[in-house]
Amino acid sequence: MFKIRPLLSALVNNRLTLDRNGGPWNSLCMMSEGSRDEQTAKLLKRANEENEDSAEKVQAAKKLKAEEEKAEDEKKYPKKKVVLLVGYSGKGYYGMQRNPGTSQFRTIEDELVTALIKSGCIPENHGDEMKKMSFQRCARTDKGVSAAGQVVSLKLRLIEDIVEKINEHLPPQVRILGLKRVTQGFNSKNNCDARTYAYMLPTVAFSPKDYDTGDIAAFRLEPGTLQKVNALFALYKGTHNFHNFTSQKAPSDPSARRYIMEMSCGEPFINSNIQFAVITVRGQSFMLHQIRKMIGLVIAVTKGYAKEEVVERSWGHDKVDVPKAPGLGLVLERVHFDRYNKRFGGDGLHERLDWGGEEEAIKGFKEAHIYPTIVETECQEGSMVSWMSTLPIHDFKATASATDAQDNKDQKQDNADLRNDSD
């Protein structure tokens, strides 16, 4: 017979020895614990995968809900073609037109598009491709130029309280002043018949060239001088070749011919102890810097730096050195849609594009944001007086070759604004 008891005793003793010294028994125990850890890891992994699946399902559900809400909104608020009446103070902005990819040069359209997206009037993906909303501005205003009657056409969702909601996302110096429905094919630039601009300036600009500009508050414009100024502005009426009043236009370029309907200077008034006046000009369209150069040349003649004949000579083929007045006081006052109103304004389906009902809002915006900015900036920076000091360097009798140096100097600034080729 086998001796079982001694064998059991030996096994027990061996186990105790192995426990003390380590070895296979501990390894067996550790393997058992490792298996449990592996099993736990598998369970945790499975739980994480289930959580990820659940999160993906939640995200998918949210996305589906958002798409359904979007579809519901589009059904509830379908896109319609409208025009927006926009007012803005141009100080601090690089003009009206948006230039994607140049965020350091903030424009009025940058502010407007951001507000349209945030208010829910246009989808977010339309922000970088404005063609998707058929966006068109009526006039491209230069850096620093303001507007009380800019009009843009576009397709947007007609949400409730739309004007108020857009304005909630605009800075105070940019405002939607009105909205009207238009025909599907309407284009604010192509359908515009004329544009009216105003230019606010201190009347010391018309002072004699030897006048001491150290105290501009003391200057008062004489009635006779105002008559002379308006006689000069009247010369611009009609169709003329304005190639000398813009940049990079040849005399033979047909687009240099522009039609001016009206131009005059109003009665002077006092603001902040300084006498100001407002020049008004209406034309079919204007080229880059054209209005500022038209005013600059009249100031040069009035002050005695140039003779009256230079105005008519500037319309000829020769190059004439025409000074460019500061941009600060220029304001787009109104745009006109006479042909559109005649065709669609009385059909019973469409509104006339005039803004008689918004006159108070327009006036209030100008008095709150445009005129004070012009006056305050002029008083602090003296842009007109500083510009006047440059008039003696212009040679109004110069030939093309003599003005090349000045042209090259001005070209650096003009190149930055060539995107505003025509309004």
Secondary structure per residue as TSV (DSSP state, phi and psi in degrees):
chain	resnum	aa	ss	phi	psi
A	1	M	-	360.0	147.1
A	2	F	-	-73.6	147.8
A	3	K	-	-93.5	91.7
A	4	I	H	-71.3	-43.2
A	5	R	H	-60.2	-47.3
A	6	P	H	-59.8	-35.4
A	7	L	H	-65.1	-45.9
A	8	L	H	-60.1	-42.4
A	9	S	H	-60.6	-40.6
A	10	A	H	-65.7	-40.8
A	11	L	H	-63.1	-43.3
A	12	V	H	-62.4	-45.6
A	13	N	H	-61.8	-41.9
A	14	N	H	-62.0	-39.0
A	15	R	H	-63.6	-42.0
A	16	L	H	-63.6	-40.8
A	17	T	H	-63.0	-43.7
A	18	L	H	-64.6	-37.3
A	19	D	H	-63.0	-37.0
A	20	R	H	-75.2	-37.3
A	21	N	H	-98.4	-0.9
A	22	G	-	74.6	177.1
A	23	G	S	131.3	-150.9
A	24	P	H	-58.2	-34.7
A	25	W	H	-67.4	-47.4
A	26	N	H	-61.0	-38.4
A	27	S	H	-60.4	-42.8
A	28	L	H	-61.7	-41.2
A	29	C	H	-65.7	-43.2
A	30	M	H	-64.7	-38.2
A	31	M	H	-60.7	-37.5
A	32	S	H	-66.2	-42.5
A	33	E	H	-67.3	-38.5
A	34	G	H	-60.2	-40.3
A	35	S	H	-62.8	-40.7
A	36	R	H	-65.0	-40.5
A	37	D	H	-63.6	-40.9
A	38	E	H	-63.0	-40.6
A	39	Q	H	-64.5	-41.0
A	40	T	H	-63.5	-42.9
A	41	A	H	-60.2	-40.8
A	42	K	H	-62.9	-42.0
A	43	L	H	-64.7	-41.8
A	44	L	H	-64.6	-41.5
A	45	K	H	-61.1	-43.0
A	46	R	H	-63.7	-40.8
A	47	A	H	-63.8	-41.5
A	48	N	H	-63.8	-41.5
A	49	E	H	-63.0	-39.4
A	50	E	H	-65.9	-38.0
A	51	N	H	-65.4	-41.6
A	52	E	H	-62.9	-43.0
A	53	D	H	-60.6	-40.8
A	54	S	H	-65.9	-41.7
A	55	A	H	-63.3	-42.2
A	56	E	H	-62.2	-39.5
A	57	K	H	-65.0	-39.3
A	58	V	H	-63.9	-45.7
A	59	Q	H	-62.2	-41.7
A	60	A	H	-63.0	-39.1
A	61	A	H	-66.1	-41.2
A	62	K	H	-64.4	-42.3
A	63	K	H	-62.7	-43.3
A	64	L	H	-62.6	-42.2
A	65	K	H	-63.5	-42.3
A	66	A	H	-62.7	-41.0
A	67	E	H	-66.1	-38.4
A	68	E	H	-65.7	-41.7
A	69	E	H	-65.1	-39.3
A	70	K	H	-63.0	-44.6
A	71	A	H	-62.6	-38.0
A	72	E	H	-66.8	-41.5
A	73	D	H	-63.3	-43.1
A	74	E	H	-64.9	-32.7
A	75	K	H	-72.6	-40.7
A	76	K	H	-74.6	-39.4
A	77	Y	S	-122.6	77.7
A	78	P	-	-67.4	153.2
A	79	K	E	-70.0	135.6
A	80	K	E	-132.7	151.9
A	81	K	E	-82.3	125.5
A	82	V	E	-138.4	169.6
A	83	V	E	-119.9	144.6
A	84	L	E	-113.5	131.7
A	85	L	E	-89.6	118.5
A	86	V	E	-117.2	134.3
A	87	G	E	-117.6	142.4
A	88	Y	E	-158.3	149.5
A	89	S	-	-93.2	122.3
A	90	G	-	-80.2	-6.7
A	91	K	T	-62.1	128.8
A	92	G	T	90.6	-3.9
A	93	Y	S	-113.6	150.6
A	94	Y	-	-93.7	54.3
A	95	G	-	87.9	-173.5
A	96	M	S	-85.3	-48.5
A	97	Q	S	-70.0	137.0
A	98	R	-	-80.1	142.7
A	99	N	-	-128.8	90.6
A	100	P	T	-54.7	137.8
A	101	G	T	93.9	-4.0
A	102	T	-	-124.0	62.4
A	103	S	T	-65.6	-20.9
A	104	Q	T	-72.4	-16.3
A	105	F	S	-106.8	86.4
A	106	R	-	-69.8	133.2
A	107	T	-	-120.9	169.6
A	108	I	H	-62.7	-40.0
A	109	E	H	-65.7	-30.2
A	110	D	H	-59.4	-46.0
A	111	E	H	-63.1	-43.2
A	112	L	H	-66.4	-46.7
A	113	V	H	-63.6	-41.8
A	114	T	H	-59.2	-43.2
A	115	A	H	-67.3	-36.8
A	116	L	H	-65.0	-38.1
A	117	I	H	-70.0	-49.2
A	118	K	H	-63.9	-31.5
A	119	S	T	-81.9	-9.7
A	120	G	T	86.4	14.0
A	121	C	S	-78.1	-28.7
A	122	I	S	-135.9	151.8
A	123	P	-	-65.1	154.2
A	124	E	G	-62.5	-34.3
A	125	N	G	-74.1	-3.6
A	126	H	G	-86.3	-12.1
A	127	G	S	-61.1	-37.7
A	128	D	S	-91.8	-11.8
A	129	E	-	-128.7	85.8
A	130	M	G	-70.4	-14.3
A	131	K	G	-64.2	-27.8
A	132	K	G	-62.6	-26.5
A	133	M	G	-105.6	13.7
A	134	S	T	54.2	42.7
A	135	F	-	-76.0	134.9
A	136	Q	E	-151.4	129.0
A	137	R	E	-93.2	152.8
A	138	C	S	-76.7	-39.9
A	139	A	-	-140.1	137.8
A	140	R	-	-94.4	107.7
A	141	T	-	-90.0	147.7
A	142	D	-	-74.7	174.5
A	143	K	T	-55.0	128.3
A	144	G	T	83.2	-8.7
A	145	V	-	-81.9	139.5
A	146	S	E	-101.5	174.3
A	147	A	E	-151.0	139.8
A	148	A	E	-113.1	-10.2
A	149	G	E	-142.8	36.3
A	150	Q	E	-68.1	142.6
A	151	V	E	-127.7	128.3
A	152	V	E	-120.1	143.7
A	153	S	E	-112.1	143.4
A	154	L	E	-170.2	167.5
A	155	K	E	-101.1	129.6
A	156	L	E	-149.1	166.8
A	157	R	E	-77.5	127.8
A	158	L	-	-84.0	74.2
A	159	I	-	-72.7	166.4
A	160	E	T	-68.9	144.6
A	161	D	T	50.6	46.1
A	162	I	H	-62.3	-44.4
A	163	V	H	-63.3	-44.6
A	164	E	H	-63.0	-40.6
A	165	K	H	-69.9	-36.2
A	166	I	H	-66.2	-44.8
A	167	N	H	-64.3	-25.7
A	168	E	H	-60.6	-26.2
A	169	H	T	-106.6	12.3
A	170	L	S	-109.1	150.0
A	171	P	-	-69.3	159.5
A	172	P	T	-57.9	-29.9
A	173	Q	T	-83.1	3.0
A	174	V	E	-129.3	126.9
A	175	R	E	-143.7	143.4
A	176	I	E	-86.5	119.7
A	177	L	E	-102.1	-12.3
A	178	G	E	-172.4	162.6
A	179	L	E	-147.7	137.7
A	180	K	E	-143.5	147.0
A	181	R	E	-76.3	145.1
A	182	V	-	-135.1	175.3
A	183	T	-	-68.1	157.3
A	184	Q	T	-61.2	-32.2
A	185	G	T	-90.8	7.5
A	186	F	-	-68.2	138.6
A	187	N	-	-133.7	116.9
A	188	S	T	-61.9	-30.2
A	189	K	T	-78.7	-49.8
A	190	N	T	-70.6	-29.6
A	191	N	T	-87.6	-1.9
A	192	C	-	-81.1	128.2
A	193	D	-	-87.8	-33.8
A	194	A	E	-160.7	163.5
A	195	R	E	-133.6	139.3
A	196	T	E	-114.8	125.0
A	197	Y	E	-114.7	152.4
A	198	A	E	-121.6	149.7
A	199	Y	E	-133.1	112.8
A	200	M	E	-95.4	127.4
A	201	L	E	-146.2	154.2
A	202	P	E	-71.0	137.7
A	203	T	G	-67.5	-12.4
A	204	V	G	-60.4	-15.7
A	205	A	G	-60.5	-26.0
A	206	F	G	-98.8	12.2
A	207	S	S	-72.5	158.0
A	208	P	-	-58.7	153.8
A	209	K	T	-66.6	-19.4
A	210	D	T	-95.1	9.6
A	211	Y	S	-72.4	138.9
A	212	D	-	-76.7	108.7
A	213	T	G	-84.2	11.2
A	214	G	G	-68.1	-23.3
A	215	D	G	-131.4	79.1
A	216	I	G	-70.0	-21.0
A	217	A	G	-66.4	-22.6
A	218	A	G	-81.8	-15.5
A	219	F	-	-76.5	139.5
A	220	R	-	-133.2	132.8
A	221	L	-	-76.4	126.1
A	222	E	-	-76.5	144.8
A	223	P	H	-55.2	-37.9
A	224	G	H	-64.5	-38.0
A	225	T	H	-67.2	-39.5
A	226	L	H	-62.0	-39.2
A	227	Q	H	-62.9	-41.2
A	228	K	H	-64.0	-42.7
A	229	V	H	-59.4	-46.5
A	230	N	H	-69.5	-30.1
A	231	A	H	-65.3	-37.1
A	232	L	H	-69.5	-43.7
A	233	F	H	-62.4	-33.4
A	234	A	H	-63.5	-24.7
A	235	L	T	-63.1	-25.9
A	236	Y	T	-74.4	-16.9
A	237	K	-	-61.6	142.8
A	238	G	E	102.1	-168.3
A	239	T	E	-99.9	126.2
A	240	H	E	-140.0	163.5
A	241	N	E	-90.2	106.7
A	242	F	-	-98.8	33.1
A	243	H	G	-62.4	-26.2
A	244	N	G	-80.4	-4.7
A	245	F	G	-107.0	16.0
A	246	T	S	-148.5	-165.4
A	247	S	S	-117.9	137.4
A	248	Q	S	57.9	44.9
A	249	K	-	-120.3	124.4
A	250	A	-	-79.1	151.6
A	251	P	T	-59.2	-27.6
A	252	S	T	-84.7	-4.3
A	253	D	-	-73.7	117.2
A	254	P	G	-58.7	-28.2
A	255	S	G	-70.9	-10.2
A	256	A	G	-77.9	-13.9
A	257	R	E	-82.7	121.4
A	258	R	E	-130.9	149.6
A	259	Y	E	-106.1	119.6
A	260	I	E	-105.1	124.2
A	261	M	E	-89.6	-38.0
A	262	E	E	-156.6	143.2
A	263	M	E	-157.6	125.9
A	264	S	E	-160.9	163.6
A	265	C	E	-110.4	131.4
A	266	G	-	-82.2	177.9
A	267	E	-	-66.1	142.1
A	268	P	-	-70.8	159.1
A	269	F	E	-148.4	162.3
A	270	I	E	-101.0	133.5
A	271	N	E	-143.9	124.0
A	272	S	T	55.2	40.5
A	273	N	T	69.1	7.7
A	274	I	E	-116.4	140.0
A	275	Q	E	-84.5	126.8
A	276	F	E	-119.8	165.5
A	277	A	E	-146.9	160.3
A	278	V	E	-120.3	124.9
A	279	I	E	-94.2	133.5
A	280	T	E	-118.3	133.3
A	281	V	E	-136.6	134.4
A	282	R	E	-123.7	129.5
A	283	G	E	-149.3	167.8
A	284	Q	S	-63.7	-46.0
A	285	S	-	-162.7	162.4
A	286	F	-	-133.2	145.2
A	287	M	B	-88.2	171.0
A	288	L	T	-53.9	123.2
A	289	H	T	68.7	4.2
A	290	Q	H	-59.6	-48.9
A	291	I	H	-64.2	-43.5
A	292	R	H	-63.2	-33.7
A	293	K	H	-77.5	-34.0
A	294	M	H	-61.5	-43.1
A	295	I	H	-70.0	-41.9
A	296	G	H	-59.1	-40.4
A	297	L	H	-69.1	-40.4
A	298	V	H	-64.3	-40.0
A	299	I	H	-62.1	-43.1
A	300	A	H	-61.6	-40.0
A	301	V	H	-70.0	-45.1
A	302	T	H	-61.0	-38.5
A	303	K	H	-78.2	-14.2
A	304	G	T	100.1	11.0
A	305	Y	S	-82.4	-21.2
A	306	A	S	-141.9	158.7
A	307	K	-	-90.0	157.4
A	308	E	T	-58.8	-31.2
A	309	E	H	-62.8	-18.2
A	310	V	H	-64.3	-26.2
A	311	V	H	-63.7	-52.7
A	312	E	H	-68.9	-34.3
A	313	R	H	-63.7	-29.7
A	314	S	T	-67.4	-18.0
A	315	W	T	-86.8	-6.8
A	316	G	S	-80.8	-169.9
A	317	H	S	-80.9	-20.7
A	318	D	S	-71.6	151.6
A	319	K	-	-78.9	129.6
A	320	V	-	-121.7	137.4
A	321	D	-	-79.5	101.0
A	322	V	-	-106.9	120.3
A	323	P	-	-73.1	150.0
A	324	K	-	-110.5	114.7
A	325	A	-	-64.9	157.7
A	326	P	-	-59.0	153.9
A	327	G	S	-84.7	-11.8
A	328	L	T	-52.3	-47.5
A	329	G	T	-84.5	-0.7
A	330	L	E	-81.0	131.3
A	331	V	E	-136.1	128.8
A	332	L	E	-76.6	107.4
A	333	E	E	-82.3	-46.0
A	334	R	E	-160.3	148.6
A	335	V	E	-119.9	148.8
A	336	H	E	-118.9	138.2
A	337	F	-	-129.6	56.9
A	338	D	H	-64.0	-44.5
A	339	R	H	-65.3	-42.2
A	340	Y	H	-62.2	-45.2
A	341	N	H	-62.7	-37.1
A	342	K	H	-67.5	-36.3
A	343	R	H	-83.1	-42.6
A	344	F	H	-113.7	-16.4
A	345	G	T	-66.3	-22.3
A	346	G	T	-113.7	16.1
A	347	D	S	-85.8	-1.7
A	348	G	S	82.0	-6.4
A	349	L	S	-109.9	-28.3
A	350	H	S	-121.0	155.1
A	351	E	-	-86.1	148.9
A	352	R	-	-72.3	141.6
A	353	L	S	-91.0	68.2
A	354	D	-	-129.8	160.0
A	355	W	-	-123.3	42.0
A	356	G	G	-59.8	-37.4
A	357	G	G	-71.7	-15.4
A	358	E	G	-104.2	6.3
A	359	E	H	-56.4	-41.9
A	360	E	H	-64.5	-41.0
A	361	A	H	-65.6	-40.3
A	362	I	H	-63.4	-47.7
A	363	K	H	-60.8	-44.4
A	364	G	H	-62.9	-38.6
A	365	F	H	-67.2	-42.4
A	366	K	I	-62.5	-42.9
A	367	E	I	-71.3	-25.7
A	368	A	I	-90.4	-33.8
A	369	H	I	-125.7	-26.9
A	370	I	I	-95.1	-59.4
A	371	Y	H	-60.4	-45.8
A	372	P	H	-60.1	-36.1
A	373	T	H	-66.0	-42.2
A	374	I	H	-63.5	-48.7
A	375	V	H	-64.7	-47.4
A	376	E	H	-62.1	-44.6
A	377	T	H	-66.3	-40.0
A	378	E	H	-64.0	-41.2
A	379	C	H	-67.1	-38.0
A	380	Q	H	-81.2	-41.3
A	381	E	H	-103.6	-21.9
A	382	G	-	60.0	44.9
A	383	S	H	-62.6	-37.7
A	384	M	H	-69.4	-45.3
A	385	V	H	-62.9	-41.3
A	386	S	H	-62.1	-42.3
A	387	W	H	-65.9	-39.9
A	388	M	H	-58.2	-31.7
A	389	S	T	-69.1	-13.4
A	390	T	T	-91.3	-10.2
A	391	L	G	-60.8	-36.4
A	392	P	G	-62.3	-21.3
A	393	I	G	-80.5	-11.3
A	394	H	-	-80.2	140.8
A	395	D	-	-111.1	98.6
A	396	F	T	-77.7	-5.9
A	397	K	T	-103.0	5.0
A	398	A	-	-66.8	151.1
A	399	T	-	-89.3	178.7
A	400	A	T	-58.4	-42.9
A	401	S	T	-67.5	-34.0
A	402	A	T	-73.5	-22.7
A	403	T	T	-97.2	-1.1
A	404	D	H	-60.9	-40.3
A	405	A	H	-62.3	-44.0
A	406	Q	H	-66.4	-37.6
A	407	D	H	-61.2	-44.2
A	408	N	H	-63.2	-36.3
A	409	K	H	-66.0	-43.6
A	410	D	H	-73.9	-23.1
A	411	Q	H	-64.0	-33.3
A	412	K	H	-58.2	-42.9
A	413	Q	H	-71.5	-40.8
A	414	D	H	-64.8	-35.6
A	415	N	H	-59.4	-32.6
A	416	A	H	-70.0	-19.2
A	417	D	H	-110.5	6.6
A	418	L	G	-64.5	-18.1
A	419	R	G	-62.3	-22.2
A	420	N	G	-93.7	41.8
A	421	D	-	-50.9	-38.8
A	422	S	B	-154.1	143.2
A	423	D	-	-109.6	360.0
